[in-house]
């Protein structure tokens, strides 16, 4: 009898969290799926009706959708790729013992803990063609002769916002990888030193294999977060100029902001499926390597 009573307690304890997850995640997802099959435009509330796959067909015929999708791929590949590279390098540095290491670790977190809205506004000022500090530095170094309107030029706008997202995400990789580095037994490195292993050999034969789970999970999380990122681009360029910085998430936001919830929901579902196609093989690969 006592076992039956105790058996229900775990479910009662997780019930509040489960209710919140259902209310915050599953119900909105169901609503989004439902709206994607409707002509759901809040500018015409009396004309909301079921239209089947029409929104999806219009999305696939939308040139701006494909342009935004290609921008999103570049946004993720270069953004997450360089975040990983520089984050890994920073983690290796922070794992060394040196004077002031605690201060450096604390300061390195600033980009990550700063809200995306503030990061967007701050870098918008940095890139400003009239009073931006970047133009001032480049002109003092005689690298440019006149100010460059980084965010108003279709050639420089997208690399500029990618640089911003790289700066924001480096600390996340650094801290996660640093935590993994501190969990690697030092005996492995001592044995490698005795065998005469070089630093590169220790990196590829001890460090990276020991961090593979951390690297897999951290990279997957950043891919999802960067894909869904809206705040940085929205506050820097709003997706312009001429859609040069409009990723798919920004396009979805702009469509939803124009009250066309049916069309934006269809794009959101497509983006979710695209992320699923990336995440599922990624997770399968990780679990397969663990099983070996």
CORRAWO-V894299 format. One record per run of one state. SS is the DSSP state (~ for helix, > for strand, _ for the rest). FROM is the first residue (numbers start at 0). LEN is the number of residues. If there is no record, write none. Layout:
[[SS & FROM & LEN] [SS & FROM & LEN]]
This chain:
[[_ & 0 & 1] [~ & 1 & 35] [_ & 36 & 1] [> & 37 & 2] [_ & 39 & 1] [> & 40 & 1] [~ & 41 & 6] [_ & 47 & 1] [> & 48 & 2] [_ & 50 & 3] [~ & 53 & 7] [_ & 60 & 2] [~ & 62 & 32] [_ & 94 & 6] [~ & 100 & 8] [_ & 108 & 1] [~ & 109 & 4] [_ & 113 & 2] [~ & 115 & 12] [_ & 127 & 5] [~ & 132 & 8] [_ & 140 & 9] [~ & 149 & 3] [_ & 152 & 4] [~ & 156 & 25] [_ & 181 & 4] [~ & 185 & 9] [_ & 194 & 4] [~ & 198 & 12] [_ & 210 & 1] [~ & 211 & 17] [_ & 228 & 2] [~ & 230 & 6] [_ & 236 & 11] [~ & 247 & 10] [_ & 257 & 2] [> & 259 & 1] [~ & 260 & 31] [_ & 291 & 1]]
